[in-house]
Amino acid sequence: MSGKVLLVGFLPDEVERLRKALPVPVFEVPEYCRDWVVSEVVDKAEELSGSGYWHLRKFVIMHGVDNETLKNVMRSVKSLNMGRVIFATTTETSLTWRLEDLLSELMAEDEYFKAARWAREEAEKRKGLFLDIGKG
């Protein structure tokens, strides 16, 4: 199985660019799916209609893709310069969640990792600025 990609938060022209660039089928997830269980969204992806441009953030949710495809999807999306995108793959657990809950969790994780990245970069900048008083 080649898998599929679900998109939330992308403009129509961005969706078309992604459909042309990605190696797997791409489906927009409209707002009426926000209360659906993720497995239902995945199962009915081919039948969904309407724009996925309803969320302030952009999500690329991959289902049933192997590692090589996952890397290709991420590389392709990043190369199209569409701003900050949150990437995710479905898991046994996430397939049981409501879509809205999954998107909220993904945003929280993204903020956590953004803060951790910032803290790491700040620590690197400050290295060598302070004396190590504890040794000696």
PyMOL CGO cylinders between C-alpha atoms (Angstrom):
from pymol import cmd
from pymol.cgo import CYLINDER

trace = [
    CYLINDER, 0.00, 0.00, 0.00, 1.37, 3.39, -0.98, 0.3, 1, 1, 1, 1, 1, 1,
    CYLINDER, 1.37, 3.39, -0.98, -0.54, 5.28, 1.70, 0.3, 1, 1, 1, 1, 1, 1,
    CYLINDER, -0.54, 5.28, 1.70, -2.13, 8.70, 1.62, 0.3, 1, 1, 1, 1, 1, 1,
    CYLINDER, -2.13, 8.70, 1.62, -1.61, 12.25, 2.77, 0.3, 1, 1, 1, 1, 1, 1,
    CYLINDER, -1.61, 12.25, 2.77, -4.29, 14.30, 4.51, 0.3, 1, 1, 1, 1, 1, 1,
    CYLINDER, -4.29, 14.30, 4.51, -4.04, 18.09, 4.40, 0.3, 1, 1, 1, 1, 1, 1,
    CYLINDER, -4.04, 18.09, 4.40, -5.52, 20.66, 6.78, 0.3, 1, 1, 1, 1, 1, 1,
    CYLINDER, -5.52, 20.66, 6.78, -4.96, 24.42, 6.57, 0.3, 1, 1, 1, 1, 1, 1,
    CYLINDER, -4.96, 24.42, 6.57, -3.61, 24.74, 3.03, 0.3, 1, 1, 1, 1, 1, 1,
    CYLINDER, -3.61, 24.74, 3.03, -4.87, 27.18, 0.40, 0.3, 1, 1, 1, 1, 1, 1,
    CYLINDER, -4.87, 27.18, 0.40, -6.36, 25.66, -2.79, 0.3, 1, 1, 1, 1, 1, 1,
    CYLINDER, -6.36, 25.66, -2.79, -3.33, 26.58, -4.92, 0.3, 1, 1, 1, 1, 1, 1,
    CYLINDER, -3.33, 26.58, -4.92, -1.01, 25.03, -2.31, 0.3, 1, 1, 1, 1, 1, 1,
    CYLINDER, -1.01, 25.03, -2.31, -3.08, 21.83, -2.38, 0.3, 1, 1, 1, 1, 1, 1,
    CYLINDER, -3.08, 21.83, -2.38, -2.70, 21.64, -6.17, 0.3, 1, 1, 1, 1, 1, 1,
    CYLINDER, -2.70, 21.64, -6.17, 1.06, 22.15, -5.92, 0.3, 1, 1, 1, 1, 1, 1,
    CYLINDER, 1.06, 22.15, -5.92, 1.26, 19.40, -3.29, 0.3, 1, 1, 1, 1, 1, 1,
    CYLINDER, 1.26, 19.40, -3.29, -0.84, 17.01, -5.40, 0.3, 1, 1, 1, 1, 1, 1,
    CYLINDER, -0.84, 17.01, -5.40, 1.62, 17.46, -8.26, 0.3, 1, 1, 1, 1, 1, 1,
    CYLINDER, 1.62, 17.46, -8.26, 4.72, 17.15, -6.06, 0.3, 1, 1, 1, 1, 1, 1,
    CYLINDER, 4.72, 17.15, -6.06, 3.91, 14.29, -3.69, 0.3, 1, 1, 1, 1, 1, 1,
    CYLINDER, 3.91, 14.29, -3.69, 4.40, 10.60, -4.48, 0.3, 1, 1, 1, 1, 1, 1,
    CYLINDER, 4.40, 10.60, -4.48, 1.13, 9.51, -2.78, 0.3, 1, 1, 1, 1, 1, 1,
    CYLINDER, 1.13, 9.51, -2.78, -2.55, 10.47, -3.09, 0.3, 1, 1, 1, 1, 1, 1,
    CYLINDER, -2.55, 10.47, -3.09, -3.36, 13.77, -1.38, 0.3, 1, 1, 1, 1, 1, 1,
    CYLINDER, -3.36, 13.77, -1.38, -6.73, 14.60, 0.21, 0.3, 1, 1, 1, 1, 1, 1,
    CYLINDER, -6.73, 14.60, 0.21, -8.04, 17.79, 1.76, 0.3, 1, 1, 1, 1, 1, 1,
    CYLINDER, -8.04, 17.79, 1.76, -9.84, 17.37, 5.07, 0.3, 1, 1, 1, 1, 1, 1,
    CYLINDER, -9.84, 17.37, 5.07, -12.77, 19.81, 5.31, 0.3, 1, 1, 1, 1, 1, 1,
    CYLINDER, -12.77, 19.81, 5.31, -13.92, 21.41, 8.55, 0.3, 1, 1, 1, 1, 1, 1,
    CYLINDER, -13.92, 21.41, 8.55, -16.98, 19.19, 8.90, 0.3, 1, 1, 1, 1, 1, 1,
    CYLINDER, -16.98, 19.19, 8.90, -14.56, 16.35, 9.77, 0.3, 1, 1, 1, 1, 1, 1,
    CYLINDER, -14.56, 16.35, 9.77, -13.14, 18.05, 12.86, 0.3, 1, 1, 1, 1, 1, 1,
    CYLINDER, -13.14, 18.05, 12.86, -15.30, 15.93, 15.22, 0.3, 1, 1, 1, 1, 1, 1,
    CYLINDER, -15.30, 15.93, 15.22, -14.72, 12.68, 13.33, 0.3, 1, 1, 1, 1, 1, 1,
    CYLINDER, -14.72, 12.68, 13.33, -12.44, 9.95, 14.64, 0.3, 1, 1, 1, 1, 1, 1,
    CYLINDER, -12.44, 9.95, 14.64, -9.19, 10.03, 12.65, 0.3, 1, 1, 1, 1, 1, 1,
    CYLINDER, -9.19, 10.03, 12.65, -9.66, 6.45, 11.36, 0.3, 1, 1, 1, 1, 1, 1,
    CYLINDER, -9.66, 6.45, 11.36, -12.97, 7.55, 9.82, 0.3, 1, 1, 1, 1, 1, 1,
    CYLINDER, -12.97, 7.55, 9.82, -11.29, 10.51, 8.12, 0.3, 1, 1, 1, 1, 1, 1,
    CYLINDER, -11.29, 10.51, 8.12, -8.63, 8.15, 6.72, 0.3, 1, 1, 1, 1, 1, 1,
    CYLINDER, -8.63, 8.15, 6.72, -11.20, 5.59, 5.55, 0.3, 1, 1, 1, 1, 1, 1,
    CYLINDER, -11.20, 5.59, 5.55, -13.41, 8.18, 3.86, 0.3, 1, 1, 1, 1, 1, 1,
    CYLINDER, -13.41, 8.18, 3.86, -10.65, 10.44, 2.49, 0.3, 1, 1, 1, 1, 1, 1,
    CYLINDER, -10.65, 10.44, 2.49, -11.53, 9.68, -1.13, 0.3, 1, 1, 1, 1, 1, 1,
    CYLINDER, -11.53, 9.68, -1.13, -15.16, 10.73, -0.52, 0.3, 1, 1, 1, 1, 1, 1,
    CYLINDER, -15.16, 10.73, -0.52, -14.47, 14.01, 1.30, 0.3, 1, 1, 1, 1, 1, 1,
    CYLINDER, -14.47, 14.01, 1.30, -15.42, 17.23, -0.43, 0.3, 1, 1, 1, 1, 1, 1,
    CYLINDER, -15.42, 17.23, -0.43, -14.72, 20.83, 0.41, 0.3, 1, 1, 1, 1, 1, 1,
    CYLINDER, -14.72, 20.83, 0.41, -11.71, 22.90, 1.27, 0.3, 1, 1, 1, 1, 1, 1,
    CYLINDER, -11.71, 22.90, 1.27, -9.17, 21.93, 3.90, 0.3, 1, 1, 1, 1, 1, 1,
    CYLINDER, -9.17, 21.93, 3.90, -8.42, 25.63, 4.42, 0.3, 1, 1, 1, 1, 1, 1,
    CYLINDER, -8.42, 25.63, 4.42, -10.20, 26.07, 7.78, 0.3, 1, 1, 1, 1, 1, 1,
    CYLINDER, -10.20, 26.07, 7.78, -7.42, 25.91, 10.35, 0.3, 1, 1, 1, 1, 1, 1,
    CYLINDER, -7.42, 25.91, 10.35, -4.87, 28.60, 11.20, 0.3, 1, 1, 1, 1, 1, 1,
    CYLINDER, -4.87, 28.60, 11.20, -2.05, 26.06, 11.12, 0.3, 1, 1, 1, 1, 1, 1,
    CYLINDER, -2.05, 26.06, 11.12, -0.96, 23.75, 8.30, 0.3, 1, 1, 1, 1, 1, 1,
    CYLINDER, -0.96, 23.75, 8.30, -0.90, 19.99, 8.85, 0.3, 1, 1, 1, 1, 1, 1,
    CYLINDER, -0.90, 19.99, 8.85, 0.39, 17.15, 6.69, 0.3, 1, 1, 1, 1, 1, 1,
    CYLINDER, 0.39, 17.15, 6.69, -0.87, 13.89, 8.16, 0.3, 1, 1, 1, 1, 1, 1,
    CYLINDER, -0.87, 13.89, 8.16, 0.54, 10.76, 6.55, 0.3, 1, 1, 1, 1, 1, 1,
    CYLINDER, 0.54, 10.76, 6.55, -1.16, 7.39, 6.77, 0.3, 1, 1, 1, 1, 1, 1,
    CYLINDER, -1.16, 7.39, 6.77, 0.24, 4.03, 5.69, 0.3, 1, 1, 1, 1, 1, 1,
    CYLINDER, 0.24, 4.03, 5.69, 3.48, 5.41, 4.26, 0.3, 1, 1, 1, 1, 1, 1,
    CYLINDER, 3.48, 5.41, 4.26, 6.87, 3.73, 4.58, 0.3, 1, 1, 1, 1, 1, 1,
    CYLINDER, 6.87, 3.73, 4.58, 9.95, 5.59, 5.86, 0.3, 1, 1, 1, 1, 1, 1,
    CYLINDER, 9.95, 5.59, 5.86, 11.25, 6.42, 2.39, 0.3, 1, 1, 1, 1, 1, 1,
    CYLINDER, 11.25, 6.42, 2.39, 7.89, 7.88, 1.32, 0.3, 1, 1, 1, 1, 1, 1,
    CYLINDER, 7.89, 7.88, 1.32, 7.67, 9.80, 4.59, 0.3, 1, 1, 1, 1, 1, 1,
    CYLINDER, 7.67, 9.80, 4.59, 11.07, 11.40, 3.93, 0.3, 1, 1, 1, 1, 1, 1,
    CYLINDER, 11.07, 11.40, 3.93, 10.10, 12.20, 0.33, 0.3, 1, 1, 1, 1, 1, 1,
    CYLINDER, 10.10, 12.20, 0.33, 6.84, 13.83, 1.43, 0.3, 1, 1, 1, 1, 1, 1,
    CYLINDER, 6.84, 13.83, 1.43, 8.57, 15.97, 4.06, 0.3, 1, 1, 1, 1, 1, 1,
    CYLINDER, 8.57, 15.97, 4.06, 11.34, 16.99, 1.67, 0.3, 1, 1, 1, 1, 1, 1,
    CYLINDER, 11.34, 16.99, 1.67, 8.85, 17.87, -1.08, 0.3, 1, 1, 1, 1, 1, 1,
    CYLINDER, 8.85, 17.87, -1.08, 6.61, 19.93, 1.20, 0.3, 1, 1, 1, 1, 1, 1,
    CYLINDER, 6.61, 19.93, 1.20, 9.59, 21.83, 2.64, 0.3, 1, 1, 1, 1, 1, 1,
    CYLINDER, 9.59, 21.83, 2.64, 10.97, 22.53, -0.84, 0.3, 1, 1, 1, 1, 1, 1,
    CYLINDER, 10.97, 22.53, -0.84, 7.69, 24.25, -1.81, 0.3, 1, 1, 1, 1, 1, 1,
    CYLINDER, 7.69, 24.25, -1.81, 8.21, 26.93, 0.88, 0.3, 1, 1, 1, 1, 1, 1,
    CYLINDER, 8.21, 26.93, 0.88, 4.66, 26.96, 2.25, 0.3, 1, 1, 1, 1, 1, 1,
    CYLINDER, 4.66, 26.96, 2.25, 5.57, 28.34, 5.65, 0.3, 1, 1, 1, 1, 1, 1,
    CYLINDER, 5.57, 28.34, 5.65, 5.52, 26.45, 8.90, 0.3, 1, 1, 1, 1, 1, 1,
    CYLINDER, 5.52, 26.45, 8.90, 3.97, 23.00, 8.49, 0.3, 1, 1, 1, 1, 1, 1,
    CYLINDER, 3.97, 23.00, 8.49, 3.29, 20.42, 11.18, 0.3, 1, 1, 1, 1, 1, 1,
    CYLINDER, 3.29, 20.42, 11.18, 4.01, 16.88, 9.98, 0.3, 1, 1, 1, 1, 1, 1,
    CYLINDER, 4.01, 16.88, 9.98, 2.53, 13.75, 11.55, 0.3, 1, 1, 1, 1, 1, 1,
    CYLINDER, 2.53, 13.75, 11.55, 1.94, 10.11, 10.84, 0.3, 1, 1, 1, 1, 1, 1,
    CYLINDER, 1.94, 10.11, 10.84, -1.05, 8.20, 12.09, 0.3, 1, 1, 1, 1, 1, 1,
    CYLINDER, -1.05, 8.20, 12.09, -0.53, 5.71, 14.90, 0.3, 1, 1, 1, 1, 1, 1,
    CYLINDER, -0.53, 5.71, 14.90, -2.75, 3.06, 16.44, 0.3, 1, 1, 1, 1, 1, 1,
    CYLINDER, -2.75, 3.06, 16.44, -3.55, 5.56, 19.18, 0.3, 1, 1, 1, 1, 1, 1,
    CYLINDER, -3.55, 5.56, 19.18, -4.08, 8.65, 17.02, 0.3, 1, 1, 1, 1, 1, 1,
    CYLINDER, -4.08, 8.65, 17.02, -6.47, 6.73, 14.77, 0.3, 1, 1, 1, 1, 1, 1,
    CYLINDER, -6.47, 6.73, 14.77, -8.85, 6.50, 17.76, 0.3, 1, 1, 1, 1, 1, 1,
    CYLINDER, -8.85, 6.50, 17.76, -8.80, 10.25, 18.52, 0.3, 1, 1, 1, 1, 1, 1,
    CYLINDER, -8.80, 10.25, 18.52, -11.13, 12.94, 17.24, 0.3, 1, 1, 1, 1, 1, 1,
    CYLINDER, -11.13, 12.94, 17.24, -9.40, 14.96, 14.50, 0.3, 1, 1, 1, 1, 1, 1,
    CYLINDER, -9.40, 14.96, 14.50, -9.72, 18.20, 16.48, 0.3, 1, 1, 1, 1, 1, 1,
    CYLINDER, -9.72, 18.20, 16.48, -8.00, 16.57, 19.48, 0.3, 1, 1, 1, 1, 1, 1,
    CYLINDER, -8.00, 16.57, 19.48, -5.18, 15.26, 17.30, 0.3, 1, 1, 1, 1, 1, 1,
    CYLINDER, -5.18, 15.26, 17.30, -4.60, 18.69, 15.75, 0.3, 1, 1, 1, 1, 1, 1,
    CYLINDER, -4.60, 18.69, 15.75, -4.52, 20.28, 19.22, 0.3, 1, 1, 1, 1, 1, 1,
    CYLINDER, -4.52, 20.28, 19.22, -2.01, 17.69, 20.43, 0.3, 1, 1, 1, 1, 1, 1,
    CYLINDER, -2.01, 17.69, 20.43, 0.16, 18.20, 17.35, 0.3, 1, 1, 1, 1, 1, 1,
    CYLINDER, 0.16, 18.20, 17.35, 0.17, 21.97, 17.93, 0.3, 1, 1, 1, 1, 1, 1,
    CYLINDER, 0.17, 21.97, 17.93, 1.16, 21.49, 21.57, 0.3, 1, 1, 1, 1, 1, 1,
    CYLINDER, 1.16, 21.49, 21.57, 4.00, 19.15, 20.57, 0.3, 1, 1, 1, 1, 1, 1,
    CYLINDER, 4.00, 19.15, 20.57, 5.13, 21.60, 17.90, 0.3, 1, 1, 1, 1, 1, 1,
    CYLINDER, 5.13, 21.60, 17.90, 5.26, 24.44, 20.45, 0.3, 1, 1, 1, 1, 1, 1,
    CYLINDER, 5.26, 24.44, 20.45, 7.15, 22.24, 22.91, 0.3, 1, 1, 1, 1, 1, 1,
    CYLINDER, 7.15, 22.24, 22.91, 9.79, 21.30, 20.33, 0.3, 1, 1, 1, 1, 1, 1,
    CYLINDER, 9.79, 21.30, 20.33, 10.03, 24.89, 19.10, 0.3, 1, 1, 1, 1, 1, 1,
    CYLINDER, 10.03, 24.89, 19.10, 10.70, 26.04, 22.68, 0.3, 1, 1, 1, 1, 1, 1,
    CYLINDER, 10.70, 26.04, 22.68, 13.24, 23.25, 23.23, 0.3, 1, 1, 1, 1, 1, 1,
    CYLINDER, 13.24, 23.25, 23.23, 15.01, 24.17, 19.98, 0.3, 1, 1, 1, 1, 1, 1,
    CYLINDER, 15.01, 24.17, 19.98, 15.10, 27.83, 21.03, 0.3, 1, 1, 1, 1, 1, 1,
    CYLINDER, 15.10, 27.83, 21.03, 16.50, 26.95, 24.48, 0.3, 1, 1, 1, 1, 1, 1,
    CYLINDER, 16.50, 26.95, 24.48, 19.20, 24.76, 22.91, 0.3, 1, 1, 1, 1, 1, 1,
    CYLINDER, 19.20, 24.76, 22.91, 20.19, 27.54, 20.50, 0.3, 1, 1, 1, 1, 1, 1,
    CYLINDER, 20.19, 27.54, 20.50, 20.29, 30.09, 23.31, 0.3, 1, 1, 1, 1, 1, 1,
    CYLINDER, 20.29, 30.09, 23.31, 22.46, 27.78, 25.43, 0.3, 1, 1, 1, 1, 1, 1,
    CYLINDER, 22.46, 27.78, 25.43, 24.87, 27.38, 22.49, 0.3, 1, 1, 1, 1, 1, 1,
    CYLINDER, 24.87, 27.38, 22.49, 25.10, 31.18, 22.10, 0.3, 1, 1, 1, 1, 1, 1,
    CYLINDER, 25.10, 31.18, 22.10, 25.87, 31.61, 25.79, 0.3, 1, 1, 1, 1, 1, 1,
    CYLINDER, 25.87, 31.61, 25.79, 28.49, 28.85, 25.99, 0.3, 1, 1, 1, 1, 1, 1,
    CYLINDER, 28.49, 28.85, 25.99, 31.76, 30.35, 27.07, 0.3, 1, 1, 1, 1, 1, 1,
    CYLINDER, 31.76, 30.35, 27.07, 30.17, 33.56, 28.39, 0.3, 1, 1, 1, 1, 1, 1,
    CYLINDER, 30.17, 33.56, 28.39, 30.13, 32.35, 32.00, 0.3, 1, 1, 1, 1, 1, 1,
    CYLINDER, 30.13, 32.35, 32.00, 32.90, 31.06, 34.24, 0.3, 1, 1, 1, 1, 1, 1,
    CYLINDER, 32.90, 31.06, 34.24, 32.49, 27.52, 35.51, 0.3, 1, 1, 1, 1, 1, 1,
    CYLINDER, 32.49, 27.52, 35.51, 32.80, 28.31, 39.22, 0.3, 1, 1, 1, 1, 1, 1,
    CYLINDER, 32.80, 28.31, 39.22, 31.83, 24.85, 40.44, 0.3, 1, 1, 1, 1, 1, 1,
    CYLINDER, 31.83, 24.85, 40.44, 35.09, 23.17, 39.39, 0.3, 1, 1, 1, 1, 1, 1,
    CYLINDER, 35.09, 23.17, 39.39, 38.48, 23.64, 40.79, 0.3, 1, 1, 1, 1, 1, 1,
]
cmd.load_cgo(trace, "trace")
